[in-house]
Structure formats: structure tokens, C-alpha cells
Amino acid sequence: MARAATTTDAFNAVAEPRRRQILDVLARGERSVTDLVAALDLAQPQVSKHLKVLHEVGLVAVREDGRRRLYRLEGRGLKPIHDWVAGFARHWEDRFGALDAVLAEITGETDGNDHEG
């Protein structure tokens, strides 16, 4: 029995590695299920199941093109993940800035303000 949590939000949906692979492929452009099956070397039922979850949480959009259904990445659905990760990015930028300062001190590099004359 599938866990209901996988369809409740983007975080749970992308926790599954195959879904992240699908998103990676769709980031390069719109694809049919057949294209995704070939690109990922997965069975069609698996791809369809994962696309259904990704669609339900708003990470992919679908449109009809004759008899085909074409899927594309829906960037707005990724916003909660982006916003969450952005907080960590600010933290790591600060940390890397501090590390750069320590490395410059260790290697004797200066910012040009320390002149002996």
C-alpha cells in the first residue's frame, strides 16, 4: 500500500529518487511518457505512477497533443523547496565567506590594504 504522504507536498514527492530523475529530464523540456520511459529505462507503468504523484503536488503540468500527453516541469511547485533551501544557502555563503578569510590569513594573502613601506 502506497504511503499517502508522498502525494501531500513537493518535499515528500521529491524524496523518491525516480521522481527526481523525472524532474531532471523534464527540466530540459517537455516530454511524453514514451520519451521518459526511454530516457530513464523504466517501465511505462512506473513512469506513469510517478508522473501522477508529481502532477498531484503541482510539480509537473500536462497537456494533450492528439493522443499523446506531454509533461513539463512546473516551476511554481518547486517554490516551497527553493524557499527552504535558500535559508541554508545563506548560511553556507556566510560560512564560506568566513572560510575564505581564514584561508587568506593562512596563505598570507591580503586585500591590498596592508602595505609595508
Buried (B, 14 or more C-beta within 10 A) or exposed (E): EEEEEBBEBBEBBBEBEEBEBBBEBBEEEBBEBEBBBEBBEBEEEBBBBBBEBBBEBBBBBBEEEEEEBBBBBBEEBBEBBEEEEEEEEEEEEEEEEEEEEEEEEEEEEEEEEEEEE
